[in-house]
Amino acid sequence: MATTTLNYENFYKEDPSLKDEELFTFYNKFDNVCGPHGQNRNVCNEEDEYSSVDNSVKDLYKNLVCNLKILKDNSSHYFHGLNSDKKNRCLYLRYWFYDRVVSKKYGFSEVNKYFETWDKIGKDISEECECKFVKIGRNEIYKLKQMYDAILLYGKKDKFEKLSKLKYCYNIRNYYIVYGLQEGMCSENDDAFCNEIKEYIKEYVDENVLDSLSCTTAKEVIELTEEERKTVEWLLRVNPLGPKGQDEASSGMQGSSSHTVIGIFASAFGLFLLSLILYKFTPFGPWISPRMKNYQRMWNKIIGKNYGSLLDNSESQQIESDNIRYNIAYHSERNS
């Protein structure tokens, strides 16, 4: 599922009150760690250390290493007077790093080059600092950035009334949905991406956030990749949406799939329905059951209705959704 990934500047320009928060102060400190004033010359001028880093990613690499070294050095005064909690500092540093990747528009090549060197040189520094950065993919970075936007910028319900009127309200709402889908798939996965969700993000997410956040601004368009589009088309053929829904949705995709627009549910519905098929008709039932509950919970929140437990329905019963229309658009290259 492709939903627009915004950079930090987009948000605080739309909502200047974000500049008054702790994250903004830390972000600027991280961004200027090797700035012209030379305050951290002792750690920033070790150019030999970065000779093997590809030029396309060297500046970001150097800044991350220098920030980690200063965070590790208890005698440094660079962050004096700011929150000294190590986990909070690490959380802010992660946000800064992912936002720089997004802002610089790094592609798959740049991200791969970055972590090729990081695994050889930089990883030990982050482990010593108790703020580990390990190799993850470019798409995973974009998803994590979206989740951090949700929890760090608008993670408290007392902000929702103001957020509901802001330009990027639907982006934040969609980011919470991204979290819900990824958290469900990570329930028994311990790779680097899932571990970051569990360690740094999960504790800050209220499971009922989608019930509390409504937006009055224009909806964000969600685009499907070519692979996701084909999956949803197949799912709609296998399991119709309803008496009218199937014919209209199928004919719409056959004739003008590249020009129609999707609401937020299509990708979530595809995952949910595919899980249901595996649960009902294959030997994977016992394995898929806990994941079904996660997807069902998220699906109910997305559409704002409670359909009850689909797992208790008879195998011959169809999934019906007579009041929902699905419009599907896609871009074959888009991943962010």
C-alpha positions in Angstrom: 0.0 0.0 0.0 1.5 3.3 -1.1 0.6 6.4 0.9 2.5 9.7 0.7 5.5 10.0 3.0 5.9 13.6 4.1 9.0 15.2 5.6 9.1 16.9 9.0 9.2 20.4 7.4 5.8 19.7 5.7 4.2 19.2 9.1 5.7 22.1 11.1 5.0 24.6 8.3 1.4 23.5 8.4 1.3 23.4 12.2 3.8 25.9 13.6 3.0 24.8 17.2 5.2 21.7 16.5 8.2 24.0 16.7 7.6 24.5 20.4 8.0 20.8 21.1 11.1 18.9 22.3 11.4 17.0 19.1 12.0 20.2 17.1 14.9 21.2 19.4 16.5 17.8 19.2 16.0 17.6 15.4 17.9 20.9 14.8 20.7 19.8 17.2 21.1 16.5 15.3 21.0 18.4 11.9 23.7 20.9 12.9 26.0 18.6 14.8 28.9 19.3 12.4 27.8 22.8 11.6 30.0 25.8 10.9 30.5 26.9 14.5 32.9 24.0 15.1 31.5 23.1 18.5 32.0 19.4 17.9 35.2 19.7 15.8 36.9 16.8 17.7 34.4 14.2 16.4 33.4 15.8 13.1 36.9 16.3 11.6 37.9 12.6 11.6 37.7 12.4 7.8 39.8 9.3 7.4 37.0 7.4 9.2 34.6 8.1 6.3 36.9 7.5 3.4 35.2 4.3 2.4 31.7 5.8 2.5 30.1 6.4 -0.9 29.9 10.2 -1.6 26.2 10.1 -2.2 25.5 9.2 1.4 28.6 10.4 3.2 27.2 13.6 4.8 24.3 11.8 6.4 26.5 8.9 7.5 29.0 11.3 9.1 26.3 13.2 10.9 24.7 10.1 12.3 28.0 8.7 13.6 28.9 12.1 15.1 25.5 12.3 16.9 25.9 8.8 18.3 29.4 9.6 19.6 28.2 12.8 21.3 25.2 11.0 22.8 27.6 8.4 24.2 30.0 11.0 25.6 28.6 12.0 29.0 31.1 14.9 29.2 29.8 16.6 26.1 27.7 19.8 26.6 26.1 19.8 23.2 22.8 18.5 24.4 23.0 20.2 27.8 19.7 21.2 29.3 17.7 18.9 27.1 15.9 15.7 28.0 18.6 13.2 29.2 16.4 10.1 28.9 18.4 7.7 26.6 15.4 6.1 25.0 13.8 9.4 24.2 17.0 10.7 22.7 17.3 7.5 20.6 13.7 7.9 19.5 14.3 11.4 18.3 17.5 10.4 16.6 15.8 7.7 14.7 13.1 10.1 13.5 15.7 12.6 12.4 17.6 9.9 10.4 14.5 8.5 8.7 13.3 12.1 7.9 16.7 12.9 6.3 16.5 9.8 4.1 13.0 10.9 3.0 14.0 14.6 2.5 17.0 13.7 0.5 14.8 11.3 -1.6 17.2 8.4 -1.2 16.3 5.5 -3.5 17.1 1.8 -3.1 20.6 2.3 -4.3 21.5 5.0 -1.8 20.0 3.1 1.1 21.8 0.0 0.2 25.1 1.8 -0.2 24.6 3.4 3.2 24.0 0.2 5.1 26.8 -1.7 3.2 29.3 0.6 5.0 27.3 0.9 8.2 27.4 -2.9 8.8 31.2 -2.7 8.5 32.0 0.4 10.4 29.1 2.2 12.1 27.1 -0.6 13.7 29.5 -1.0 16.6 29.1 2.7 17.5 25.3 2.5 17.7 25.5 -0.6 19.9 27.9 1.1 22.3 25.5 4.1 22.5 22.5 1.8 23.2 20.7 3.1 20.1 21.1 0.5 17.5 20.7 1.2 13.8 20.7 -2.0 11.7 20.2 -2.6 8.0 16.6 -2.3 6.7 15.2 -1.6 3.3 14.2 1.7 1.7 10.5 0.8 1.8 10.8 -0.2 5.5 12.4 3.2 6.3 9.5 5.0 4.7 7.0 3.0 6.6 8.8 3.6 9.9 9.0 7.3 9.1 5.2 7.3 8.7 4.7 5.6 12.0 7.0 8.0 13.8 5.1 10.9 12.3 2.0 9.6 13.8 3.3 8.9 17.4 5.7 11.8 17.8 3.8 14.6 16.1 0.2 13.6 16.9 0.3 10.7 19.4 -1.9 12.4 22.0 -5.6 12.6 21.7 -5.7 16.2 23.0 -4.2 17.1 19.6 -6.8 15.4 17.5 -9.3 18.3 17.5 -6.8 20.6 16.0 -5.4 17.9 13.7 -8.9 17.2 12.3 -8.8 20.6 10.5 -5.3 20.4 9.2 -4.2 19.7 5.7 -2.3 16.5 6.6 -4.9 15.0 8.9 -5.7 12.1 6.6 -2.0 11.4 6.2 -1.6 10.9 9.9 -4.8 8.8 10.0 -3.4 6.6 7.2 -0.1 6.3 9.0 -1.9 4.8 12.0 -3.5 2.3 9.6 -0.1 1.4 8.2 1.0 0.8 11.8 -2.0 -1.5 12.5 -1.3 -3.6 9.4 2.4 -3.9 10.0 2.0 -4.6 13.7 -0.4 -7.5 12.9 2.1 -9.0 10.5 4.9 -8.6 13.0 3.3 -10.5 15.8 5.6 -13.4 15.4 8.4 -11.9 13.4 11.7 -10.7 14.9 13.5 -9.1 11.9 15.0 -5.6 12.3 11.9 -3.9 10.9 9.5 -5.6 13.3 11.8 -5.3 16.2 11.8 -1.6 15.8 8.0 -1.4 15.8 7.9 -3.5 19.0 10.7 -1.7 20.8 10.1 2.0 19.8 6.6 2.4 18.4 4.1 0.0 19.8 4.0 1.4 23.4 3.0 4.8 22.1 0.0 3.7 20.0 -3.5 3.7 21.4 -5.4 0.9 19.7 -8.5 3.0 19.7 -6.9 5.9 17.9 -8.9 5.5 14.7 -12.2 5.7 16.7 -11.1 9.1 18.1 -9.6 10.7 15.0 -11.8 12.2 12.3 -10.7 14.5 9.6 -12.7 17.4 7.9 -10.1 18.1 5.2 -9.8 16.5 1.8 -8.9 12.8 1.7 -5.5 11.7 0.7 -5.4 9.4 -2.4 -3.9 6.0 -1.7 -2.2 4.3 -4.6 -1.6 0.6 -5.2 1.5 -0.8 -6.7 1.1 -3.1 -9.8 1.5 -6.2 -7.6 -1.0 -5.0 -5.0 -3.5 -4.1 -7.8 -3.4 -7.6 -9.3 -3.8 -9.1 -5.8 -6.9 -7.0 -5.1 -8.4 -7.8 -8.5 -8.0 -11.5 -7.9 -9.5 -11.2 -4.4 -12.5 -9.4 -5.8 -13.1 -12.0 -8.4 -12.7 -14.8 -5.8 -14.9 -13.2 -3.2 -17.4 -10.6 -4.5 -18.1 -7.4 -2.5 -21.8 -7.8 -2.8 -24.6 -8.2 -5.4 -23.7 -4.9 -7.2 -20.3 -4.3 -5.8 -18.5 -7.1 -7.7 -19.8 -6.2 -11.2 -19.1 -2.5 -10.7 -15.7 -3.0 -9.1 -14.6 -5.6 -11.7 -15.7 -3.6 -14.7 -14.2 -0.5 -13.3 -10.8 -2.1 -13.0 -11.0 -3.8 -16.4 -11.7 -0.6 -18.2 -9.9 2.2 -16.3 -7.9 0.8 -13.5 -5.1 3.4 -14.0 -7.5 6.3 -13.6 -9.8 5.4 -10.7 -9.1 6.3 -7.1 -9.0 4.2 -4.0 -10.2 4.9 -0.5 -8.0 3.6 2.3 -9.5 0.2 2.6 -8.4 -1.8 -0.5 -5.0 -3.0 0.6 -6.2 -3.8 4.2 -9.2 -5.7 2.7 -6.9 -7.7 0.5 -4.7 -8.8 3.4 -7.7 -9.5 5.5 -9.6 -11.5 2.9 -6.5 -13.5 1.9 -6.0 -14.4 5.5 -9.6 -15.5 5.7 -9.2 -17.8 2.7 -6.0 -19.4 4.2 -7.8 -19.8 7.5 -10.9 -21.5 6.1 -9.6 -23.6 3.3 -5.9 -24.6 4.0 -3.9 -26.4 6.7 -2.6 -23.0 7.8 -5.6 -22.3 9.9 -4.0 -22.7 13.4 -1.1 -20.5 12.3 -3.2 -17.8 10.7 -5.8 -17.5 13.4 -4.1 -14.9 15.6 -3.3 -12.8 12.6 -6.9 -12.9 11.5 -7.9 -11.3 14.7 -5.4 -8.5 14.2 -6.6 -7.8 10.6 -10.3 -8.1 11.6 -9.8 -5.5 14.4 -8.0 -3.1 12.0 -10.6 -3.7 9.2 -13.5 -2.9 11.6 -11.7 0.4 12.6 -11.0 1.4 9.0 -14.7 1.1 7.9 -16.1 2.2 11.2 -18.4 -0.8 11.6 -18.3 -4.0 13.7 -19.1 -7.1 11.8 -18.7 -9.5 14.6 -16.4 -12.5 14.5 -16.0 -13.7 10.9 -14.1 -16.7 12.3 -17.3 -18.0 13.8 -19.3 -17.8 10.5 -20.0 -20.9 8.5 -17.6 -21.7 5.6 -20.3 -21.1 3.0 -21.1 -17.6 4.2 -19.9 -14.8 2.0 -18.3 -11.5 3.2 -20.8 -8.8 2.3 -20.3 -5.1 2.3 -23.3 -3.6 0.5 -22.6 0.0 1.4 -18.9 0.2 0.5 -17.5 1.1 -2.9 -13.9 0.4 -3.8 -12.1 2.6 -6.3 -8.6 1.3 -7.1 -5.7 3.3 -8.6 -2.2 2.2 -9.0 1.3 3.2 -10.0 3.8 0.5 -11.0 6.8 2.3 -9.6 5.5 4.1 -6.5 6.6 2.9 -3.1 6.3 5.8 -0.8 
